[in-house]
Amino acid sequence: MSVFRVVVLGDRLNSKALVTDVINRACGVPLAEAEHLTRQLDAEGRAIVGLAQTRQDAEVVTARLLGFGLHAMIEANR
């Protein structure tokens, strides 16, 4: 069971196309799923884009997202 969730938070700065591309490339999410997550992010203001077994793994993915200008954080998966 994964212990940490990587969450992207919505913002008004990044285009939907950019967010989809970053989720696809930085998280390794298939394109169709990245598009779905982007729609969820737009509607709900947040989307879980990855699960990790360790905090270090979650931090690596979060750092990639932050490097592309997205707002991301790590949550414990309870």
All heavy atoms as a GROMACS GRO file, in nm:
protein
  589
    1MET      N    1   0.084  -0.118   0.000
    1MET     CA    2   0.000   0.000   0.000
    1MET      C    3   0.089   0.125   0.000
    1MET      O    4   0.185   0.133   0.074
    1MET     CB    5  -0.090   0.000   0.123
    1MET     CG    6  -0.185   0.115   0.127
    1MET     SD    7  -0.304   0.085   0.258
    1MET     CE    8  -0.336   0.251   0.306
    2SER      N    9   0.054   0.219  -0.084
    2SER     CA   10   0.130   0.343  -0.092
    2SER      C   11   0.103   0.429   0.032
    2SER      O   12  -0.008   0.436   0.081
    2SER     CB   13   0.093   0.421  -0.217
    2SER     OG   14   0.128   0.345  -0.330
    3VAL      N   15   0.207   0.495   0.077
    3VAL     CA   16   0.198   0.571   0.200
    3VAL      C   17   0.182   0.721   0.174
    3VAL      O   18   0.125   0.791   0.255
    3VAL     CB   19   0.324   0.544   0.286
    3VAL    CG1   20   0.319   0.622   0.415
    3VAL    CG2   21   0.338   0.396   0.314
    4PHE      N   22   0.229   0.770   0.059
    4PHE     CA   23   0.226   0.913   0.032
    4PHE      C   24   0.158   0.942  -0.101
    4PHE      O   25   0.176   0.870  -0.198
    4PHE     CB   26   0.368   0.970   0.030
    4PHE     CG   27   0.437   0.956   0.162
    4PHE    CD1   28   0.522   0.849   0.187
    4PHE    CD2   29   0.414   1.048   0.263
    4PHE    CE1   30   0.585   0.835   0.309
    4PHE    CE2   31   0.476   1.036   0.386
    4PHE     CZ   32   0.561   0.928   0.410
    5ARG      N   33   0.078   1.051  -0.101
    5ARG     CA   34   0.012   1.097  -0.223
    5ARG      C   35   0.080   1.225  -0.270
    5ARG      O   36   0.112   1.312  -0.189
    5ARG     CB   37  -0.135   1.130  -0.196
    5ARG     CG   38  -0.218   1.011  -0.159
    5ARG     CD   39  -0.362   1.052  -0.140
    5ARG     NE   40  -0.373   1.141  -0.024
    5ARG     CZ   41  -0.466   1.131   0.068
    5ARG    NH1   42  -0.559   1.039   0.059
    5ARG    NH2   43  -0.469   1.215   0.169
    6VAL      N   44   0.099   1.237  -0.400
    6VAL     CA   45   0.148   1.361  -0.460
    6VAL      C   46   0.025   1.431  -0.517
    6VAL      O   47  -0.047   1.375  -0.599
    6VAL     CB   48   0.253   1.335  -0.569
    6VAL    CG1   49   0.296   1.465  -0.633
    6VAL    CG2   50   0.372   1.258  -0.512
    7VAL      N   51   0.002   1.553  -0.471
    7VAL     CA   52  -0.118   1.628  -0.507
    7VAL      C   53  -0.077   1.755  -0.580
    7VAL      O   54   0.012   1.827  -0.537
    7VAL     CB   55  -0.198   1.666  -0.380
    7VAL    CG1   56  -0.322   1.746  -0.416
    7VAL    CG2   57  -0.234   1.541  -0.301
    8VAL      N   58  -0.143   1.781  -0.694
    8VAL     CA   59  -0.125   1.907  -0.765
    8VAL      C   60  -0.243   1.996  -0.729
    8VAL      O   61  -0.359   1.952  -0.728
    8VAL     CB   62  -0.118   1.886  -0.918
    8VAL    CG1   63  -0.119   2.019  -0.991
    8VAL    CG2   64   0.007   1.808  -0.955
    9LEU      N   65  -0.212   2.121  -0.699
    9LEU     CA   66  -0.314   2.220  -0.664
    9LEU      C   67  -0.338   2.312  -0.783
    9LEU      O   68  -0.244   2.346  -0.856
    9LEU     CB   69  -0.269   2.301  -0.543
    9LEU     CG   70  -0.237   2.218  -0.419
    9LEU    CD1   71  -0.177   2.306  -0.311
    9LEU    CD2   72  -0.360   2.145  -0.368
   10GLY      N   73  -0.462   2.352  -0.801
   10GLY     CA   74  -0.497   2.437  -0.913
   10GLY      C   75  -0.442   2.578  -0.901
   10GLY      O   76  -0.420   2.628  -0.791
   11ASP      N   77  -0.417   2.637  -1.014
   11ASP     CA   78  -0.378   2.778  -1.020
   11ASP      C   79  -0.432   2.836  -1.150
   11ASP      O   80  -0.479   2.764  -1.236
   11ASP     CB   81  -0.226   2.796  -1.010
   11ASP     CG   82  -0.151   2.737  -1.126
   11ASP    OD1   83  -0.188   2.763  -1.242
   11ASP    OD2   84  -0.052   2.666  -1.103
   12ARG      N   85  -0.426   2.963  -1.164
   12ARG     CA   86  -0.477   3.029  -1.284
   12ARG      C   87  -0.366   3.071  -1.378
   12ARG      O   88  -0.389   3.140  -1.476
   12ARG     CB   89  -0.562   3.149  -1.245
   12ARG     CG   90  -0.684   3.108  -1.168
   12ARG     CD   91  -0.766   3.228  -1.125
   12ARG     NE   92  -0.872   3.186  -1.037
   12ARG     CZ   93  -0.999   3.180  -1.074
   12ARG    NH1   94  -1.034   3.213  -1.194
   12ARG    NH2   95  -1.090   3.141  -0.989
   13LEU      N   96  -0.243   3.028  -1.347
   13LEU     CA   97  -0.128   3.071  -1.426
   13LEU      C   98  -0.096   2.975  -1.541
   13LEU      O   99  -0.053   3.017  -1.647
   13LEU     CB  100  -0.005   3.085  -1.336
   13LEU     CG  101  -0.017   3.185  -1.222
   13LEU    CD1  102   0.106   3.180  -1.134
   13LEU    CD2  103  -0.040   3.324  -1.276
   14ASN      N  104  -0.114   2.846  -1.518
   14ASN     CA  105  -0.073   2.746  -1.616
   14ASN      C  106  -0.190   2.700  -1.703
   14ASN      O  107  -0.300   2.678  -1.651
   14ASN     CB  108  -0.011   2.625  -1.545
   14ASN     CG  109   0.117   2.662  -1.474
   14ASN    OD1  110   0.210   2.710  -1.535
   14ASN    ND2  111   0.120   2.641  -1.343
   15SER      N  112  -0.165   2.684  -1.831
   15SER     CA  113  -0.270   2.638  -1.922
   15SER      C  114  -0.300   2.491  -1.896
   15SER      O  115  -0.217   2.416  -1.843
   15SER     CB  116  -0.226   2.657  -2.067
   15SER     OG  117  -0.121   2.566  -2.098
   16LYS      N  118  -0.419   2.449  -1.937
   16LYS     CA  119  -0.457   2.308  -1.922
   16LYS      C  120  -0.363   2.219  -2.003
   16LYS      O  121  -0.328   2.109  -1.958
   16LYS     CB  122  -0.601   2.288  -1.967
   16LYS     CG  123  -0.701   2.350  -1.874
   16LYS     CD  124  -0.843   2.331  -1.925
   16LYS     CE  125  -0.941   2.406  -1.838
   16LYS     NZ  126  -1.078   2.396  -1.888
   17ALA      N  127  -0.321   2.265  -2.119
   17ALA     CA  128  -0.230   2.186  -2.203
   17ALA      C  129  -0.096   2.165  -2.133
   17ALA      O  130  -0.041   2.055  -2.135
   17ALA     CB  131  -0.210   2.254  -2.339
   18LEU      N  132  -0.045   2.270  -2.069
   18LEU     CA  133   0.082   2.258  -1.997
   18LEU      C  134   0.068   2.162  -1.879
   18LEU      O  135   0.152   2.076  -1.858
   18LEU     CB  136   0.131   2.394  -1.947
   18LEU     CG  137   0.255   2.387  -1.858
   18LEU    CD1  138   0.378   2.354  -1.941
   18LEU    CD2  139   0.274   2.513  -1.780
   19VAL      N  140  -0.038   2.178  -1.802
   19VAL     CA  141  -0.060   2.092  -1.685
   19VAL      C  142  -0.069   1.946  -1.729
   19VAL      O  143  -0.006   1.858  -1.669
   19VAL     CB  144  -0.185   2.136  -1.607
   19VAL    CG1  145  -0.218   2.036  -1.497
   19VAL    CG2  146  -0.165   2.275  -1.549
   20THR      N  147  -0.144   1.919  -1.835
   20THR     CA  148  -0.157   1.782  -1.886
   20THR      C  149  -0.021   1.728  -1.928
   20THR      O  150   0.015   1.615  -1.892
   20THR     CB  151  -0.254   1.779  -2.006
   20THR    OG1  152  -0.383   1.821  -1.962
   20THR    CG2  153  -0.264   1.639  -2.064
   21ASP      N  154   0.056   1.807  -1.999
   21ASP     CA  155   0.188   1.765  -2.045
   21ASP      C  156   0.281   1.735  -1.927
   21ASP      O  157   0.351   1.634  -1.926
   21ASP     CB  158   0.250   1.871  -2.136
   21ASP     CG  159   0.380   1.826  -2.197
   21ASP    OD1  160   0.385   1.715  -2.255
   21ASP    OD2  161   0.479   1.900  -2.186
   22VAL      N  162   0.280   1.821  -1.827
   22VAL     CA  163   0.367   1.801  -1.711
   22VAL      C  164   0.326   1.677  -1.633
   22VAL      O  165   0.411   1.596  -1.594
   22VAL     CB  166   0.368   1.926  -1.620
   22VAL    CG1  167   0.441   1.897  -1.489
   22VAL    CG2  168   0.432   2.042  -1.693
   23ILE      N  169   0.198   1.658  -1.609
   23ILE     CA  170   0.153   1.538  -1.538
   23ILE      C  171   0.192   1.413  -1.616
   23ILE      O  172   0.240   1.316  -1.559
   23ILE     CB  173   0.001   1.542  -1.512
   23ILE    CG1  174  -0.032   1.653  -1.411
   23ILE    CG2  175  -0.051   1.408  -1.462
   23ILE    CD1  176  -0.180   1.680  -1.394
   24ASN      N  177   0.176   1.418  -1.746
   24ASN     CA  178   0.213   1.306  -1.832
   24ASN      C  179   0.362   1.277  -1.823
   24ASN      O  180   0.404   1.163  -1.799
   24ASN     CB  181   0.170   1.337  -1.975
   24ASN     CG  182   0.219   1.236  -2.077
   24ASN    OD1  183   0.296   1.273  -2.164
   24ASN    ND2  184   0.176   1.112  -2.066
   25ARG      N  185   0.444   1.378  -1.840
   25ARG     CA  186   0.588   1.357  -1.847
   25ARG      C  187   0.655   1.344  -1.710
   25ARG      O  188   0.738   1.256  -1.690
   25ARG     CB  189   0.651   1.471  -1.926
   25ARG     CG  190   0.610   1.464  -2.073
   25ARG     CD  191   0.654   1.581  -2.156
   25ARG     NE  192   0.792   1.619  -2.130
   25ARG     CZ  193   0.842   1.738  -2.156
   25ARG    NH1  194   0.765   1.831  -2.208
   25ARG    NH2  195   0.967   1.766  -2.131
   26ALA      N  196   0.620   1.430  -1.617
   26ALA     CA  197   0.688   1.431  -1.487
   26ALA      C  198   0.643   1.316  -1.396
   26ALA      O  199   0.720   1.271  -1.312
   26ALA     CB  200   0.666   1.564  -1.417
   27CYS      N  201   0.519   1.273  -1.412
   27CYS     CA  202   0.466   1.167  -1.326
   27CYS      C  203   0.458   1.032  -1.396
   27CYS      O  204   0.426   0.932  -1.332
   27CYS     CB  205   0.328   1.205  -1.275
   27CYS     SG  206   0.325   1.358  -1.180
   28GLY      N  207   0.478   1.032  -1.527
   28GLY     CA  208   0.468   0.907  -1.602
   28GLY      C  209   0.326   0.857  -1.616
   28GLY      O  210   0.303   0.738  -1.636
   29VAL      N  211   0.230   0.947  -1.607
   29VAL     CA  212   0.089   0.911  -1.619
   29VAL      C  213   0.053   0.907  -1.768
   29VAL      O  214   0.090   0.998  -1.842
   29VAL     CB  215   0.002   1.016  -1.545
   29VAL    CG1  216  -0.145   0.992  -1.569
   29VAL    CG2  217   0.035   1.015  -1.397
   30PRO      N  218  -0.018   0.803  -1.813
   30PRO     CA  219  -0.060   0.800  -1.953
   30PRO      C  220  -0.139   0.926  -1.991
   30PRO      O  221  -0.208   0.984  -1.905
   30PRO     CB  222  -0.150   0.675  -1.961
   30PRO     CG  223  -0.106   0.590  -1.847
   30PRO     CD  224  -0.063   0.686  -1.738
   31LEU      N  225  -0.130   0.967  -2.115
   31LEU     CA  226  -0.189   1.093  -2.160
   31LEU      C  227  -0.338   1.103  -2.130
   31LEU      O  228  -0.384   1.206  -2.081
   31LEU     CB  229  -0.162   1.113  -2.310
   31LEU     CG  230  -0.207   1.246  -2.368
   31LEU    CD1  231  -0.142   1.363  -2.294
   31LEU    CD2  232  -0.176   1.252  -2.516
   32ALA      N  233  -0.414   0.999  -2.157
   32ALA     CA  234  -0.559   1.005  -2.132
   32ALA      C  235  -0.587   1.028  -1.984
   32ALA      O  236  -0.677   1.105  -1.947
   32ALA     CB  237  -0.627   0.877  -2.180
   33GLU      N  238  -0.512   0.963  -1.898
   33GLU     CA  239  -0.531   0.981  -1.754
   33GLU      C  240  -0.485   1.121  -1.711
   33GLU      O  241  -0.548   1.185  -1.626
   33GLU     CB  242  -0.455   0.875  -1.676
   33GLU     CG  243  -0.481   0.881  -1.528
   33GLU     CD  244  -0.411   0.771  -1.449
   33GLU    OE1  245  -0.359   0.676  -1.509
   33GLU    OE2  246  -0.407   0.785  -1.325
   34ALA      N  247  -0.377   1.171  -1.771
   34ALA     CA  248  -0.330   1.306  -1.741
   34ALA      C  249  -0.436   1.409  -1.780
   34ALA      O  250  -0.458   1.507  -1.707
   34ALA     CB  251  -0.199   1.334  -1.814
   35GLU      N  252  -0.503   1.388  -1.892
   35GLU     CA  253  -0.611   1.478  -1.934
   35GLU      C  254  -0.726   1.474  -1.833
   35GLU      O  255  -0.782   1.578  -1.797
   35GLU     CB  256  -0.660   1.441  -2.073
   35GLU     CG  257  -0.558   1.472  -2.181
   35GLU     CD  258  -0.594   1.415  -2.316
   35GLU    OE1  259  -0.678   1.321  -2.324
   35GLU    OE2  260  -0.537   1.463  -2.416
   36HIS      N  261  -0.760   1.354  -1.787
   36HIS     CA  262  -0.866   1.339  -1.686
   36HIS      C  263  -0.828   1.411  -1.557
   36HIS      O  264  -0.910   1.482  -1.497
   36HIS     CB  265  -0.893   1.191  -1.659
   36HIS     CG  266  -0.982   1.167  -1.542
   36HIS    ND1  267  -1.119   1.186  -1.547
   36HIS    CD2  268  -0.955   1.128  -1.415
   36HIS    CE1  269  -1.171   1.160  -1.428
   36HIS    NE2  270  -1.073   1.124  -1.346
   37LEU      N  271  -0.703   1.393  -1.512
   37LEU     CA  272  -0.658   1.458  -1.389
   37LEU      C  273  -0.657   1.609  -1.403
   37LEU      O  274  -0.689   1.681  -1.307
   37LEU     CB  275  -0.518   1.406  -1.351
   37LEU     CG  276  -0.514   1.262  -1.302
   37LEU    CD1  277  -0.370   1.213  -1.293
   37LEU    CD2  278  -0.585   1.248  -1.168
   38THR      N  279  -0.625   1.659  -1.521
   38THR     CA  280  -0.628   1.804  -1.544
   38THR      C  281  -0.771   1.857  -1.536
   38THR      O  282  -0.794   1.963  -1.478
   38THR     CB  283  -0.565   1.837  -1.681
   38THR    OG1  284  -0.429   1.791  -1.681
   38THR    CG2  285  -0.568   1.986  -1.709
   39ARG      N  286  -0.865   1.783  -1.591
   39ARG     CA  287  -1.007   1.823  -1.580
   39ARG      C  288  -1.051   1.822  -1.433
   39ARG      O  289  -1.121   1.912  -1.386
   39ARG     CB  290  -1.097   1.734  -1.665
   39ARG     CG  291  -1.085   1.761  -1.814
   39ARG     CD  292  -1.193   1.691  -1.894
   39ARG     NE  293  -1.190   1.546  -1.880
   39ARG     CZ  294  -1.113   1.463  -1.951
   39ARG    NH1  295  -1.032   1.512  -2.045
   39ARG    NH2  296  -1.118   1.333  -1.932
   40GLN      N  297  -1.009   1.719  -1.360
   40GLN     CA  298  -1.041   1.711  -1.217
   40GLN      C  299  -0.981   1.828  -1.142
   40GLN      O  300  -1.046   1.890  -1.057
   40GLN     CB  301  -0.989   1.579  -1.159
   40GLN     CG  302  -1.017   1.564  -1.011
   40GLN     CD  303  -0.957   1.437  -0.954
   40GLN    OE1  304  -0.886   1.364  -1.021
   40GLN    NE2  305  -0.986   1.411  -0.828
   41LEU      N  306  -0.857   1.861  -1.173
   41LEU     CA  307  -0.789   1.974  -1.111
   41LEU      C  308  -0.864   2.103  -1.138
   41LEU      O  309  -0.883   2.186  -1.047
   41LEU     CB  310  -0.646   1.981  -1.165
   41LEU     CG  311  -0.556   2.091  -1.116
   41LEU    CD1  312  -0.536   2.082  -0.966
   41LEU    CD2  313  -0.422   2.085  -1.188
   42ASP      N  314  -0.910   2.121  -1.260
   42ASP     CA  315  -0.984   2.241  -1.297
   42ASP      C  316  -1.118   2.249  -1.222
   42ASP      O  317  -1.157   2.355  -1.175
   42ASP     CB  318  -1.007   2.242  -1.448
   42ASP     CG  319  -1.063   2.373  -1.498
   42ASP    OD1  320  -1.011   2.480  -1.458
   42ASP    OD2  321  -1.160   2.370  -1.577
   43ALA      N  322  -1.184   2.135  -1.206
   43ALA     CA  323  -1.315   2.133  -1.141
   43ALA      C  324  -1.307   2.139  -0.989
   43ALA      O  325  -1.388   2.207  -0.925
   43ALA     CB  326  -1.391   2.006  -1.183
   44GLU      N  327  -1.209   2.069  -0.931
   44GLU     CA  328  -1.204   2.054  -0.785
   44GLU      C  329  -1.092   2.134  -0.718
   44GLU      O  330  -1.088   2.143  -0.595
   44GLU     CB  331  -1.189   1.907  -0.749
   44GLU     CG  332  -1.306   1.822  -0.798
   44GLU     CD  333  -1.286   1.673  -0.773
   44GLU    OE1  334  -1.201   1.636  -0.688
   44GLU    OE2  335  -1.354   1.594  -0.839
   45GLY      N  336  -0.998   2.185  -0.798
   45GLY     CA  337  -0.889   2.262  -0.742
   45GLY      C  338  -0.771   2.180  -0.694
   45GLY      O  339  -0.673   2.235  -0.644
   46ARG      N  340  -0.778   2.049  -0.710
   46ARG     CA  341  -0.670   1.959  -0.671
   46ARG      C  342  -0.688   1.823  -0.737
   46ARG      O  343  -0.801   1.785  -0.769
   46ARG     CB  344  -0.661   1.943  -0.520
   46ARG     CG  345  -0.786   1.886  -0.459
   46ARG     CD  346  -0.781   1.876  -0.308
   46ARG     NE  347  -0.716   1.753  -0.268
   46ARG     CZ  348  -0.623   1.743  -0.175
   46ARG    NH1  349  -0.586   1.849  -0.108
   46ARG    NH2  350  -0.569   1.629  -0.145
   47ALA      N  351  -0.578   1.752  -0.754
   47ALA     CA  352  -0.584   1.617  -0.810
   47ALA      C  353  -0.465   1.538  -0.758
   47ALA      O  354  -0.353   1.590  -0.752
   47ALA     CB  355  -0.583   1.621  -0.962
   48ILE      N  356  -0.489   1.413  -0.723
   48ILE     CA  357  -0.381   1.323  -0.683
   48ILE      C  358  -0.320   1.268  -0.811
   48ILE      O  359  -0.387   1.202  -0.890
   48ILE     CB  360  -0.435   1.209  -0.595
   48ILE    CG1  361  -0.494   1.265  -0.467
   48ILE    CG2  362  -0.323   1.108  -0.565
   48ILE    CD1  363  -0.572   1.166  -0.385
   49VAL      N  364  -0.191   1.298  -0.832
   49VAL     CA  365  -0.124   1.260  -0.956
   49VAL      C  366  -0.024   1.147  -0.938
   49VAL      O  367   0.033   1.099  -1.035
   49VAL     CB  368  -0.056   1.382  -1.023
   49VAL    CG1  369  -0.159   1.487  -1.060
   49VAL    CG2  370   0.052   1.439  -0.934
   50GLY      N  371  -0.003   1.106  -0.814
   50GLY     CA  372   0.090   0.997  -0.792
   50GLY      C  373   0.083   0.944  -0.651
   50GLY      O  374   0.040   1.013  -0.558
   51LEU      N  375   0.123   0.818  -0.637
   51LEU     CA  376   0.133   0.752  -0.508
   51LEU      C  377   0.274   0.700  -0.494
   51LEU      O  378   0.334   0.654  -0.592
   51LEU     CB  379   0.033   0.636  -0.498
   51LEU     CG  380  -0.114   0.673  -0.510
   51LEU    CD1  381  -0.199   0.547  -0.517
   51LEU    CD2  382  -0.159   0.759  -0.394
   52ALA      N  383   0.328   0.706  -0.374
   52ALA     CA  384   0.466   0.663  -0.351
   52ALA      C  385   0.476   0.582  -0.223
   52ALA      O  386   0.403   0.606  -0.127
   52ALA     CB  387   0.558   0.785  -0.344
   53GLN      N  388   0.567   0.488  -0.224
   53GLN     CA  389   0.591   0.404  -0.106
   53GLN      C  390   0.669   0.478   0.002
   53GLN      O  391   0.652   0.452   0.120
   53GLN     CB  392   0.667   0.277  -0.146
   53GLN     CG  393   0.587   0.185  -0.235
   53GLN     CD  394   0.465   0.128  -0.165
   53GLN    OE1  395   0.470   0.094  -0.047
   53GLN    NE2  396   0.354   0.122  -0.236
   54THR      N  397   0.758   0.569  -0.040
   54THR     CA  398   0.840   0.641   0.056
   54THR      C  399   0.824   0.792   0.036
   54THR      O  400   0.789   0.838  -0.073
   54THR     CB  401   0.990   0.607   0.040
   54THR    OG1  402   1.036   0.656  -0.086
   54THR    CG2  403   1.014   0.457   0.050
   55ARG      N  404   0.852   0.866   0.141
   55ARG     CA  405   0.846   1.011   0.130
   55ARG      C  406   0.949   1.062   0.030
   55ARG      O  407   0.923   1.154  -0.046
   55ARG     CB  408   0.868   1.077   0.266
   55ARG     CG  409   0.857   1.228   0.257
   55ARG     CD  410   0.832   1.292   0.391
   55ARG     NE  411   0.805   1.433   0.373
   55ARG     CZ  412   0.685   1.487   0.359
   55ARG    NH1  413   0.578   1.412   0.363
   55ARG    NH2  414   0.670   1.616   0.342
   56GLN      N  415   1.066   0.999   0.027
   56GLN     CA  416   1.170   1.040  -0.068
   56GLN      C  417   1.122   1.026  -0.212
   56GLN      O  418   1.144   1.117  -0.294
   56GLN     CB  419   1.297   0.958  -0.047
   56GLN     CG  420   1.410   1.000  -0.137
   56GLN     CD  421   1.538   0.920  -0.110
   56GLN    OE1  422   1.539   0.827  -0.031
   56GLN    NE2  423   1.643   0.957  -0.179
   57ASP      N  424   1.054   0.917  -0.245
   57ASP     CA  425   1.000   0.900  -0.381
   57ASP      C  426   0.896   1.009  -0.412
   57ASP      O  427   0.893   1.064  -0.522
   57ASP     CB  428   0.938   0.762  -0.398
   57ASP     CG  429   1.040   0.650  -0.399
   57ASP    OD1  430   1.161   0.677  -0.422
   57ASP    OD2  431   0.999   0.534  -0.377
   58ALA      N  432   0.811   1.039  -0.314
   58ALA     CA  433   0.710   1.144  -0.333
   58ALA      C  434   0.777   1.281  -0.351
   58ALA      O  435   0.732   1.361  -0.432
   58ALA     CB  436   0.615   1.147  -0.214
   59GLU      N  437   0.885   1.304  -0.279
   59GLU     CA  438   0.957   1.431  -0.292
   59GLU      C  439   1.020   1.448  -0.430
   59GLU      O  440   1.023   1.559  -0.483
   59GLU     CB  441   1.064   1.442  -0.183
   59GLU     CG  442   1.005   1.467  -0.046
   59GLU     CD  443   1.107   1.460   0.067
   59GLU    OE1  444   1.224   1.423   0.042
   59GLU    OE2  445   1.068   1.489   0.181
   60VAL      N  446   1.068   1.339  -0.487
   60VAL     CA  447   1.127   1.345  -0.622
   60VAL      C  448   1.021   1.389  -0.723
   60VAL      O  449   1.045   1.479  -0.804
   60VAL     CB  450   1.189   1.208  -0.661
   60VAL    CG1  451   1.224   1.205  -0.809
   60VAL    CG2  452   1.312   1.179  -0.576
   61VAL      N  453   0.905   1.327  -0.718
   61VAL     CA  454   0.797   1.362  -0.812
   61VAL      C  455   0.750   1.505  -0.787
   61VAL      O  456   0.730   1.583  -0.881
   61VAL     CB  457   0.680   1.262  -0.801
   61VAL    CG1  458   0.563   1.304  -0.889
   61VAL    CG2  459   0.727   1.122  -0.838
   62THR      N  460   0.734   1.541  -0.661
   62THR     CA  461   0.690   1.677  -0.627
   62THR      C  462   0.790   1.781  -0.677
   62THR      O  463   0.750   1.884  -0.732
   62THR     CB  464   0.669   1.690  -0.475
   62THR    OG1  465   0.571   1.593  -0.434
   62THR    CG2  466   0.621   1.828  -0.436
   63ALA      N  467   0.918   1.753  -0.663
   63ALA     CA  468   1.021   1.846  -0.711
   63ALA      C  469   1.013   1.863  -0.862
   63ALA      O  470   1.030   1.974  -0.913
   63ALA     CB  471   1.160   1.797  -0.670
   64ARG      N  472   0.986   1.755  -0.934
   64ARG     CA  473   0.970   1.766  -1.080
   64ARG      C  474   0.854   1.858  -1.114
   64ARG      O  475   0.864   1.944  -1.203
   64ARG     CB  476   0.944   1.628  -1.142
   64ARG     CG  477   1.063   1.542  -1.154
   64ARG     CD  478   1.028   1.417  -1.234
   64ARG     NE  479   1.106   1.307  -1.184
   64ARG     CZ  480   1.062   1.184  -1.166
   64ARG    NH1  481   0.938   1.152  -1.195
   64ARG    NH2  482   1.142   1.090  -1.122
   65LEU      N  483   0.742   1.839  -1.046
   65LEU     CA  484   0.624   1.922  -1.072
   65LEU      C  485   0.651   2.068  -1.040
   65LEU      O  486   0.615   2.157  -1.117
   65LEU     CB  487   0.505   1.870  -0.990
   65LEU     CG  488   0.455   1.731  -1.027
   65LEU    CD1  489   0.365   1.676  -0.918
   65LEU    CD2  490   0.384   1.734  -1.161
   66LEU      N  491   0.714   2.093  -0.927
   66LEU     CA  492   0.748   2.230  -0.889
   66LEU      C  493   0.844   2.292  -0.989
   66LEU      O  494   0.833   2.411  -1.021
   66LEU     CB  495   0.809   2.232  -0.748
   66LEU     CG  496   0.716   2.195  -0.633
   66LEU    CD1  497   0.795   2.178  -0.504
   66LEU    CD2  498   0.605   2.296  -0.617
   67GLY      N  499   0.935   2.212  -1.042
   67GLY     CA  500   1.030   2.260  -1.141
   67GLY      C  501   0.963   2.308  -1.269
   67GLY      O  502   1.016   2.395  -1.339
   68PHE      N  503   0.847   2.253  -1.300
   68PHE     CA  504   0.771   2.295  -1.418
   68PHE      C  505   0.672   2.406  -1.386
   68PHE      O  506   0.592   2.446  -1.469
   68PHE     CB  507   0.697   2.177  -1.480
   68PHE     CG  508   0.784   2.087  -1.563
   68PHE    CD1  509   0.829   1.967  -1.511
   68PHE    CD2  510   0.821   2.122  -1.691
   68PHE    CE1  511   0.909   1.883  -1.588
   68PHE    CE2  512   0.900   2.040  -1.769
   68PHE     CZ  513   0.944   1.920  -1.716
   69GLY      N  514   0.672   2.453  -1.260
   69GLY     CA  515   0.587   2.564  -1.223
   69GLY      C  516   0.450   2.529  -1.170
   69GLY      O  517   0.366   2.616  -1.148
   70LEU      N  518   0.425   2.400  -1.146
   70LEU     CA  519   0.297   2.362  -1.088
   70LEU      C  520   0.305   2.372  -0.937
   70LEU      O  521   0.413   2.365  -0.878
   70LEU     CB  522   0.259   2.219  -1.128
   70LEU     CG  523   0.241   2.191  -1.276
   70LEU    CD1  524   0.188   2.051  -1.297
   70LEU    CD2  525   0.151   2.292  -1.344
   71HIS      N  526   0.191   2.385  -0.873
   71HIS     CA  527   0.184   2.387  -0.728
   71HIS      C  528   0.154   2.244  -0.684
   71HIS      O  529   0.051   2.189  -0.721
   71HIS     CB  530   0.073   2.481  -0.679
   71HIS     CG  531   0.097   2.623  -0.719
   71HIS    ND1  532   0.159   2.713  -0.638
   71HIS    CD2  533   0.069   2.689  -0.834
   71HIS    CE1  534   0.168   2.829  -0.700
   71HIS    NE2  535   0.113   2.816  -0.819
   72ALA      N  536   0.246   2.185  -0.607
   72ALA     CA  537   0.230   2.046  -0.566
   72ALA      C  538   0.268   2.030  -0.420
   72ALA      O  539   0.344   2.109  -0.365
   72ALA     CB  540   0.316   1.957  -0.653
   73MET      N  541   0.213   1.925  -0.360
   73MET     CA  542   0.244   1.895  -0.221
   73MET      C  543   0.233   1.745  -0.196
   73MET      O  544   0.183   1.671  -0.282
   73MET     CB  545   0.151   1.971  -0.127
   73MET     CG  546   0.007   1.932  -0.139
   73MET     SD  547  -0.094   2.033  -0.030
   73MET     CE  548  -0.215   1.915   0.022
   74ILE      N  549   0.278   1.704  -0.080
   74ILE     CA  550   0.274   1.563  -0.041
   74ILE      C  551   0.178   1.549   0.075
   74ILE      O  552   0.178   1.630   0.168
   74ILE     CB  553   0.415   1.515   0.002
   74ILE    CG1  554   0.513   1.529  -0.114
   74ILE    CG2  555   0.409   1.370   0.052
   74ILE    CD1  556   0.658   1.510  -0.074
   75GLU      N  557   0.096   1.445   0.070
   75GLU     CA  558   0.005   1.415   0.180
   75GLU      C  559   0.026   1.270   0.221
   75GLU      O  560   0.056   1.185   0.138
   75GLU     CB  561  -0.142   1.427   0.137
   75GLU     CG  562  -0.188   1.565   0.105
   75GLU     CD  563  -0.335   1.569   0.064
   75GLU    OE1  564  -0.390   1.464   0.024
   75GLU    OE2  565  -0.393   1.678   0.071
   76ALA      N  566   0.008   1.242   0.350
   76ALA     CA  567   0.009   1.104   0.396
   76ALA      C  568  -0.118   1.037   0.346
   76ALA      O  569  -0.227   1.096   0.348
   76ALA     CB  570   0.016   1.099   0.548
   77ASN      N  571  -0.106   0.915   0.298
   77ASN     CA  572  -0.220   0.839   0.248
   77ASN      C  573  -0.277   0.758   0.364
   77ASN      O  574  -0.221   0.658   0.403
   77ASN     CB  575  -0.176   0.747   0.134
   77ASN     CG  576  -0.292   0.689   0.059
   77ASN    OD1  577  -0.403   0.739   0.064
   77ASN    ND2  578  -0.268   0.580  -0.012
   78ARG      N  579  -0.385   0.804   0.422
   78ARG     CA  580  -0.441   0.738   0.542
   78ARG      C  581  -0.556   0.650   0.507
   78ARG      O  582  -0.631   0.666   0.424
   78ARG     CB  583  -0.485   0.843   0.642
   78ARG     CG  584  -0.369   0.926   0.684
   78ARG     CD  585  -0.413   1.042   0.768
   78ARG     NE  586  -0.300   1.132   0.773
   78ARG     CZ  587  -0.262   1.196   0.880
   78ARG    NH1  588  -0.326   1.181   0.990
   78ARG    NH2  589  -0.161   1.276   0.877
   0.00000   0.00000   0.00000
